[in-house]
Amino acid sequence: MKYLHAMIRVTDINKSLHFYQELLGLKLLKKNDYEGGKFSLYYLATEEGEPEIELTHNWDDSEYTSGNSFGHLAFSVENIYEICQKLEDSGIDILRPPRDGHMAFVKDPSGISIELLQEGKSLPEHEKWSKMESTGSW
């Protein structure tokens, strides 16, 4: 058995693609349009052969709600302070700042919780992030 992907329904595909590609650095591996079903599937991953995120974009005006059984998607990052700064500069709220140099939480444009984890050892404390309080839910 091999884990393939997690699927997320999105309402604004452009915002979602910007978040996952431009801000998190995932690569769009393939896109399939289904005119008969009026939806598109976008498959993103860190690289070919790695587990994917499937963004499903229905072409109608459907709205989605989240249950409480799903937790978050997690990504390891090379420098948690740099990615958090990049996200913040792009208007993304850092809901759980990387006070410990190891872990942070943000949400994607659809409200999906994203955990960012520092690769390897935690980074030394950084004044900006160490004093920042958590906000919202994550």
N, C-alpha and C positions, 0 to 999 in steps of 0.2 A: 504494500500500500504506500502511496505517496500523496502528501498534502499538496493540493493544487492552488486553490485561491479562496478568498473571502469576497462575497458580493455585497456591494453597497448601492442602494437606489439613490440617485441624486436628482435634484430638480434643476440645478444650474450647472450644466456640464462645463461651461467655460471657467467658472470659479473653481470647480473641483479639479479640473485639469491643471489650472494655474497652481493650486495648492500642492497637489501631488507631484507635478513635474518641476515647476520652477522653484518652489520653496523647499520641498523635501528631496528633490533630485531623482525621483523615480523616472523610468523610461517607459514610454508608450510602446508596447510590444506588438499590439494588433488592435484593430477596430473593425467591428462587424456591424453593418446596418441591416435591419430587418424591416423592410418597407411594409410587408404584409402585417406584421405585428406592431408596427409603428414604435420601434425602439432601437437603440444602439447599445452595443457592448464595447467597453474600452478596457483593455488588459494592461496593467502597469506592474512593474517589478524593478528591483534594484538592478537586475541583469537577467538576460535570457536563461531559463532553466531554474530560476529562483521562484519561490512562492509568489503568487500574484494577488493583486487587488483588482477585482472586476467592478468597474463602475457601470451600472445599468441606468441608462437615460431613456425613460419613456417619453414619447413626444407629446403626450397630452399634458394637462395641467394638474396631474395627480400630486397630492400632498402625502407625506409619510410621517408616521410617528414612531418613536423608539420605545420598545418595551424595556423592562429592567433586567432582562436576562443577558444582554450583551454588555461586555465591559469596555474593551478598547483594542486598538491595534497598536503594536509596539515595534519600534525601529531602533536599531543601534546607530549611533552617530559618532563621527570622528572627534568632534569638538562640540559639546553640548552648549557652551556659551555662545559660540559663533552661530549655530543654527537657531538658538532662541533669539539672538539679536536680529538675525535676518527675518525671522517670522514676525517679531515685534515691529521692525521697520516697515513691514508689509501690511501692518494693521491687524495682525493676529494677536489676540490676547494670550499672554502666558498665564494660564490658570494656576498651575503649580510650578513656580520658578525653580530652577536648578540650584537651590540653596546649598545642597550638599555636593555640587559638582558632578552629580551622577544621574539624576532623574528629573524630568519635567513633563508636564501635561499641557496640551493645547487641544482645540477642537477644529475639525475641518469645516468647510463651508456648509456641510449638511448636518453638523452637530455631532459627528462621530468623534469620540474621545481618542486622542493619539498620545501614546506614551513614548517619550524619547529617553533613551538610555545611553550613557557614555560608554564607548567601547573601552575595555580594559579597566584600569584603575580610575577612580574618581579624580576629577581635576581639583587643583587647590582652590580654596574658597575665593570667590570673586566678590568684591564689595557691593557692586550693583545688585547682584542676584541674591546674595546672602541676607540682605535686609528686606527683600521684597516679600510681601504677604501673598498667600494663596487667595484666589477669588473664584467665585462661581462653583460649578460642579465639574468633576472630572472623573 
